Amino acid sequence: MTVDFLIIGQGLAGSLLAWELLQRGCKVLIVDNNQENASQIAAGLINPVTGMRLVKASEIDTLLPVATRCYAELTEYFQQPFYIEKPMLRILRSQNEASYLKQRLADRNYQDYLTAIEPSGSFLSSFGLVQQKHTGYLLTQPLLTCLKSFFIAKNCYRTAVIDYADIKLGTMQNWLNITAKQIVFCEGHQATQNPWFSWLPFKPVKGEILTLSHPTTLPENILNNGHWLIPTAEQQIRVGATFDRDNLNTLPTEQGKNELLAAARTLTSETSIDVIDHKANIRPCTADRKPFIGRHPEYPQLIIFNGFGAKGSLQIPWHSQQLAEHLLASHALPHSCDIKRHENTHYAG
């Protein structure tokens, strides 16, 4: 079997890149180990303004329209919703946050994203509340399931664990009985073990998420007080996420569960909450918080598409388009994501 692109990994990055390339008439094969990855358990949260300083995400005005259009097209194709737009109620936790909010509300660049509101009901705060707009979440697991079925029907999906030693490089790349012009690695945190791309400065982070049953109906908002809470169904919520750089495994912990339960009870003023599900996985974060995209310095037929961390739902659609333009029309990649930025400092050659 001969293909244009062999894509390793069917997380959100590999799936949306494969979708983009297939729409452009390319012949693609996706190989996935069929193990749970960070995309499958992620909340898929899209939040344009983040952090204690309430900073607008870099390039949000470019990234957000492309992401929402991409998910709308997938919704139309598969005839089921994937992106749920909901406003976010941000509960300020300090005078510093309140001061930053005052600055942001006076900045016209933030007017489409933030609106101060009066505390009321259960959501009382000594420091204030703000409603964040253009927020929402991606139903990542249903989307990946639909795309997997689509790829299988197109005969461009295979379940396998890749042994790097089986990849033979040359004018054409060979893996078992597959011949590919180019190989794109979309392996998430497993890229730290990739013999061609492990030199990149990844900073993986373990995160845990709970799915909870809630006895009362919550407002139709995503809630955020440092942790986020998403009402996903009547009397059901997801809360996350923890942040652990030291214990890089996929095992849920009691410490993580207790931290998230405490956050849920703070946000909802409710003690009678039952745990339905508890998941952990590893986000492929990077040292400079920018994606890793581009060609290997010595083997340009090998490409990486990775490092989106917790912002994959927002960033991957636009970056998939940029990589497709690079692969098919030799357009330059944006410097902010091109791995060339790390060659001088990290690649030993």
Secondary structure, 3 states (H helix, E strand, C coil): CEEEEEEECCCHHHHHHHHHHHHCCCCEEEEECCCCCHHHHCCCEECCEECCCCEECCCHHHHHHHHHHHHHHHHHHHCCCCEEECCEEEECCCHHHHHHHHHHHCCHHHCCCEEEECCECCECCCCCEEEECCCEEECHHHHHHHHHHHHHHCCCEEECCCCHHHEECCCCEEECCEEEEEEEECCHHHHHHCCCCCCCCECCEEEEEEEEECCCCCCCCEEECCCEEEEEECCEEEEECCCECCCCCCCCCHHHHHHHHHHHHHHHCCCCCEEEEEEEEEECCECCCCCEEEECCCCCCEEEEECCHHHHHHHHHHHHHHHHHHHHHCCCCCCCCEHHHHHHHHCCC
